[in-house]
Structures are given as C-alpha cells and as structure tokens.
C-alpha cells in the first residue's frame, strides 16, 4: 500500500483540514513549490496537519502520463515519483465511484472538457471539501470552494 490512510474525521481544528488537490498541485508541491500561491501552500500545510489531502486516482494516471510523455521531468521512474508524492503527504487516494462518475458528466460546460479535471472536481463535490487548483475554469465554478 503506497498511501497513508486518513485519520477518522473529527472536529475540524484548522480552516482547511481536508482538501482535494488538482494534479498540477501535487507536482508543483514536490518539484516547484515556489509556483504554489501562498493560500494554496498554507492549505496543504493545514491539510497535512489535519484530516489529510484527498487525491483523485485519476491524478496518479495523469502524473504517469506526464512523465511518460516528457511533460514532467524527474530523475526516477513514474512509480517511484508517485510513491514519493504519496509518502510526502498525509494523503488518501479516492477511487472513481459511481457518484463521482455521474457528477463528472453532469458538470456545466464551463468546466474543462478534460475528463481528469472533471473527475477531480467531482471528487471535491462528492467529498464536500475545498479544491486546491490554479485552473481558472475550476476556480470560476460555484460548485465548491476553491483555493488558489
């Protein structure tokens, strides 16, 4: 098992004790933390100290594809890099459920047509937690609270 299971949910002690993260946030946090906004970096810290970071399983696939296609340059293989990301955070990978699948196809057209983005946003909606993303279309959505 490559991820640390999240703690049982209890009273929230921080503002953002659990968040969903967009794929680029996971990559930037490890490879280019200076690209994160201050609110995004703070929310990651709070989530790591709180109930954790939720990662849609499609993000793992996206990271592997980015490495395979050369869009993300790392000094290791994709499995090792993904494992590093998961171990560096207090995280839990969320699978695509029937609910997230249904939500992803019901999102408004203003949301990206990228299936991964739609599934990540649907995960945040289904979990009823904030989404950390720099994506303008996702941030413009009124469906959930976004952090950037």
N, C-alpha and C positions, 0 to 999 in steps of 0.2 A: 504494500500500500504506500503510495507516494505522497499523500496529503495527511495533514493533521486534522482529525475530526474536530468540528467546532464544539465549544462548550455548550452545555444546556443553556437555553435562553433564560435570562433572569431580568431583574430590573436594570434598565439602561443607566449606566453611570456617566457616559460621555454622550456628546451630541450625536455622533455617528458611530455607534458601537458595532454595527454590521453594515456592510456595503457590498454591492455588486460592482465589479470593475470591468471596464471595456478592455479588449485585448491589448491595445497600444499602451494602456496604463501599466499593465503587467510588464511589458517590455521596457518601457521608459524607466520604471522603478528600479530595474536591475541594470540596464545599460546606459541610461541617460537621465538620472534623477533630476538634473537641472531643468529638464523640459517640463516637469510637473509644475502646475501652479501651486502657490502656497496653500490655498484651501484644499487642493487635491492631496498634496503631501501630508497635510495635517489630518485629513480624513483617513488616510491609510494608516498613520500612526495610531489614531484613536481606535480604528477597527482592529488593528493588530493587538492592541491592549484591551479591547473589549470582546465582543462576540465573534469577531473574525471577518474575513474577506470571503465573499462568495464568488466563485469563478464558474461561469457557464462552461460546460465541457466543450462547446464549440470553440472556445478560445484556445484550448490546447491544440486542437486541429489547426486553427489559424496560425499559431506560432510555428508548428511543424512545417506548414506550407510556406510561410515567410522565410524560414531558414532554408528549406529545400530550393526555393526559387531565388535565393540570394538577396531577398529584400531586407533580411535581418542577418547581420554578420556576427557570428560568435566563434569562439575558439574551441568549440566542443560540438558533439552531435546534438540533435534536437531532443532526444530523450534526456540526456544529462542536463541540458539547459532548462527544459520544462520541470524536471525534478528540482533543480536549483530554485526556480521561481516558487514552486510549491513549498519547499522547505524554508525559504527565506521569509515566508509569511505565515501567519496563523490563518490558514485558509481551508476552505471546503469546496470541492468541485461539485457543482449541481448538474445533474443529468437533464437532458431534454425530456420533459414529462408531457403527457397528453395536454395538460393545461398550458404549458409554455408553447407547445407546438400550435395549439389553437389560437392563443393570444398573438403569436408572431405573425400569423396570416391575417389577423383582424386589425392590425395596427393601421393608422391612417397612411395614405400615400406619401405624406410629407416626411415620413421616416424613410431612411435609406432602403433601397430595394435589396441590399446585401443581406442574404439570409443570416449570416453570422450576427450582424448588427441587430437585426430584428429579434433573433433568439436571445441575445444578451439583454436587450431592453425588456423583452417579455419575461425574462428571468427576474429582473428587478421588480417588475409589476407584480408578478406572481408571489414574490417574497415580501412585497411591500416595504422595500428598503431603497435607499438612495443609490444612484448610479454615478460612479466617477467616470467621466468621459470628457474628452476635448471635442468630440464630434458635435458640430453646430446643429445638425438636424435633430439629433437625440436631445441636446440641451434645450432646443426650442419646443420640444414636446411638453405638454401639460399633464402627461400621464403619470409622471413620477418626479420626485425631487432629484435634480442632477447637481453634481459638484464639479466645478472647474474653477 
